[in-house]
Amino acid sequence: METTLSPQEIRENLAQFHGTENFYKHPLCNVIWTDGAQYVIDSCNAHWLVSDVSIQCDALKDKSEFIKVQLSCDNEKGTLEYTNGNGKLLHVHEYRYTDFPLDVIAFYYTNGTLLLPSEY
């Protein structure tokens, strides 16, 4: 699904997510995600992101019960950082190329669920 929304419109729409009505599951690991995370996947054409984040969070869950995941993008490159609730770096993944439309997006992972900070 190719997005027709601008980054500003996507950001504005993200503000509507508080809690969730639906949960989605990754077929390769035990991670579920919320409506807000699904909106990011669909509006940003980011199926690759939820796949990477789901697999890595599943691998890191024994290191921390709470993980903050932040993707930062600049000049078509991206950095995906995983930190615990106290800001301790758990893992970093670099992307040489990404067409992700936002300069930064954050998720929380807790209790096997990936969600937007506004949904926490």
C-alpha positions as YAML, in Angstrom:
chain: A
units: angstrom
residues:
- id: 1
  name: MET
  ca: [0.00, 0.00, 0.00]
- id: 2
  name: GLU
  ca: [1.60, 3.24, -1.12]
- id: 3
  name: THR
  ca: [0.89, 6.19, 1.17]
- id: 4
  name: THR
  ca: [-0.59, 9.36, -0.22]
- id: 5
  name: LEU
  ca: [-0.33, 11.16, 3.11]
- id: 6
  name: SER
  ca: [2.37, 13.68, 3.88]
- id: 7
  name: PRO
  ca: [4.60, 13.14, 6.92]
- id: 8
  name: GLN
  ca: [2.75, 15.99, 8.65]
- id: 9
  name: GLU
  ca: [-0.63, 14.31, 8.03]
- id: 10
  name: ILE
  ca: [0.70, 10.99, 9.34]
- id: 11
  name: ARG
  ca: [2.00, 12.71, 12.51]
- id: 12
  name: GLU
  ca: [-1.33, 14.45, 13.04]
- id: 13
  name: ASN
  ca: [-3.21, 11.17, 12.63]
- id: 14
  name: LEU
  ca: [-0.93, 9.42, 15.15]
- id: 15
  name: ALA
  ca: [-2.36, 11.66, 17.88]
- id: 16
  name: GLN
  ca: [-5.70, 9.81, 17.67]
- id: 17
  name: PHE
  ca: [-4.32, 6.54, 19.06]
- id: 18
  name: HIS
  ca: [-4.98, 5.93, 22.77]
- id: 19
  name: GLY
  ca: [-5.44, 2.29, 23.67]
- id: 20
  name: THR
  ca: [-6.43, -0.21, 20.99]
- id: 21
  name: GLU
  ca: [-9.44, -2.14, 19.81]
- id: 22
  name: ASN
  ca: [-7.53, -4.74, 17.78]
- id: 23
  name: PHE
  ca: [-4.32, -6.71, 18.06]
- id: 24
  name: TYR
  ca: [-2.23, -7.99, 15.16]
- id: 25
  name: LYS
  ca: [0.27, -10.85, 15.23]
- id: 26
  name: HIS
  ca: [3.60, -11.38, 13.56]
- id: 27
  name: PRO
  ca: [3.69, -14.84, 11.95]
- id: 28
  name: LEU
  ca: [7.36, -15.49, 12.83]
- id: 29
  name: CYS
  ca: [7.45, -14.65, 16.54]
- id: 30
  name: ASN
  ca: [5.34, -14.14, 19.65]
- id: 31
  name: VAL
  ca: [4.78, -10.40, 19.24]
- id: 32
  name: ILE
  ca: [1.45, -8.65, 18.86]
- id: 33
  name: TRP
  ca: [0.89, -4.99, 18.03]
- id: 34
  name: THR
  ca: [-1.85, -2.39, 18.34]
- id: 35
  name: ASP
  ca: [-3.99, -0.29, 16.03]
- id: 36
  name: GLY
  ca: [-1.50, 2.58, 16.26]
- id: 37
  name: ALA
  ca: [1.42, 0.39, 15.24]
- id: 38
  name: GLN
  ca: [-0.69, -1.03, 12.41]
- id: 39
  name: TYR
  ca: [-1.45, 2.53, 11.27]
- id: 40
  name: VAL
  ca: [2.29, 3.24, 11.04]
- id: 41
  name: ILE
  ca: [2.80, 0.03, 9.08]
- id: 42
  name: ASP
  ca: [0.06, 0.87, 6.60]
- id: 43
  name: SER
  ca: [0.49, 4.64, 6.23]
- id: 44
  name: CYS
  ca: [4.30, 4.47, 6.02]
- id: 45
  name: ASN
  ca: [4.46, 1.28, 3.94]
- id: 46
  name: ALA
  ca: [6.59, -0.16, 6.74]
- id: 47
  name: HIS
  ca: [5.93, -3.88, 6.88]
- id: 48
  name: TRP
  ca: [9.70, -4.33, 7.02]
- id: 49
  name: LEU
  ca: [9.83, -2.21, 10.20]
- id: 50
  name: VAL
  ca: [7.32, -4.23, 12.20]
- id: 51
  name: SER
  ca: [8.99, -7.42, 11.04]
- id: 52
  name: ASP
  ca: [12.46, -6.26, 12.14]
- id: 53
  name: VAL
  ca: [11.19, -4.76, 15.41]
- id: 54
  name: SER
  ca: [9.07, -7.79, 16.27]
- id: 55
  name: ILE
  ca: [11.89, -10.25, 15.77]
- id: 56
  name: GLN
  ca: [14.44, -8.13, 17.67]
- id: 57
  name: CYS
  ca: [12.09, -7.37, 20.59]
- id: 58
  name: ASP
  ca: [11.27, -11.06, 20.87]
- id: 59
  name: ALA
  ca: [15.02, -11.73, 21.10]
- id: 60
  name: LEU
  ca: [15.59, -8.94, 23.68]
- id: 61
  name: LYS
  ca: [12.61, -9.64, 25.94]
- id: 62
  name: ASP
  ca: [14.76, -11.54, 28.46]
- id: 63
  name: LYS
  ca: [17.03, -8.48, 28.87]
- id: 64
  name: SER
  ca: [14.22, -6.06, 29.74]
- id: 65
  name: GLU
  ca: [10.49, -6.24, 30.44]
- id: 66
  name: PHE
  ca: [10.10, -2.81, 28.82]
- id: 67
  name: ILE
  ca: [11.82, -1.79, 25.59]
- id: 68
  name: LYS
  ca: [11.68, 1.56, 23.84]
- id: 69
  name: VAL
  ca: [12.27, 1.28, 20.10]
- id: 70
  name: GLN
  ca: [13.12, 4.40, 18.14]
- id: 71
  name: LEU
  ca: [13.70, 4.74, 14.42]
- id: 72
  name: SER
  ca: [15.52, 7.89, 13.37]
- id: 73
  name: CYS
  ca: [15.89, 8.66, 9.65]
- id: 74
  name: ASP
  ca: [18.09, 11.18, 7.89]
- id: 75
  name: ASN
  ca: [19.13, 11.40, 4.23]
- id: 76
  name: GLU
  ca: [17.55, 8.02, 3.39]
- id: 77
  name: LYS
  ca: [19.52, 6.26, 6.16]
- id: 78
  name: GLY
  ca: [18.03, 4.97, 9.37]
- id: 79
  name: THR
  ca: [19.03, 3.99, 12.88]
- id: 80
  name: LEU
  ca: [16.86, 1.70, 14.97]
- id: 81
  name: GLU
  ca: [17.71, 1.84, 18.69]
- id: 82
  name: TYR
  ca: [16.39, -0.44, 21.41]
- id: 83
  name: THR
  ca: [16.72, 0.80, 25.00]
- id: 84
  name: ASN
  ca: [15.35, -0.36, 28.33]
- id: 85
  name: GLY
  ca: [13.08, 1.74, 30.54]
- id: 86
  name: ASN
  ca: [16.10, 3.53, 32.00]
- id: 87
  name: GLY
  ca: [17.66, 4.47, 28.67]
- id: 88
  name: LYS
  ca: [20.30, 1.71, 28.64]
- id: 89
  name: LEU
  ca: [21.13, 0.77, 25.04]
- id: 90
  name: LEU
  ca: [20.26, -2.86, 24.29]
- id: 91
  name: HIS
  ca: [20.75, -3.02, 20.53]
- id: 92
  name: VAL
  ca: [21.29, -0.80, 17.48]
- id: 93
  name: HIS
  ca: [20.53, -1.62, 13.86]
- id: 94
  name: GLU
  ca: [21.65, 0.62, 10.99]
- id: 95
  name: TYR
  ca: [19.88, 0.85, 7.64]
- id: 96
  name: ARG
  ca: [21.90, 2.06, 4.66]
- id: 97
  name: TYR
  ca: [18.69, 2.97, 2.87]
- id: 98
  name: THR
  ca: [15.12, 3.59, 3.94]
- id: 99
  name: ASP
  ca: [12.21, 5.41, 2.36]
- id: 100
  name: PHE
  ca: [10.43, 5.72, 5.71]
- id: 101
  name: PRO
  ca: [8.57, 9.06, 5.51]
- id: 102
  name: LEU
  ca: [8.99, 10.24, 9.13]
- id: 103
  name: ASP
  ca: [12.22, 11.55, 10.61]
- id: 104
  name: VAL
  ca: [11.56, 9.76, 13.92]
- id: 105
  name: ILE
  ca: [9.04, 7.29, 15.34]
- id: 106
  name: ALA
  ca: [9.02, 5.52, 18.69]
- id: 107
  name: PHE
  ca: [7.32, 2.39, 19.95]
- id: 108
  name: TYR
  ca: [7.17, 0.66, 23.30]
- id: 109
  name: TYR
  ca: [7.39, -3.10, 23.71]
- id: 110
  name: THR
  ca: [6.05, -4.64, 26.90]
- id: 111
  name: ASN
  ca: [4.26, -7.87, 27.80]
- id: 112
  name: GLY
  ca: [4.75, -9.17, 24.26]
- id: 113
  name: THR
  ca: [2.99, -6.13, 22.75]
- id: 114
  name: LEU
  ca: [4.35, -3.44, 20.46]
- id: 115
  name: LEU
  ca: [2.50, -0.12, 20.79]
- id: 116
  name: LEU
  ca: [2.82, 3.62, 20.29]
- id: 117
  name: PRO
  ca: [3.77, 5.67, 23.35]
- id: 118
  name: SER
  ca: [0.32, 7.30, 23.25]
- id: 119
  name: GLU
  ca: [-1.27, 3.85, 23.56]
- id: 120
  name: TYR
  ca: [0.72, 2.95, 26.72]
...
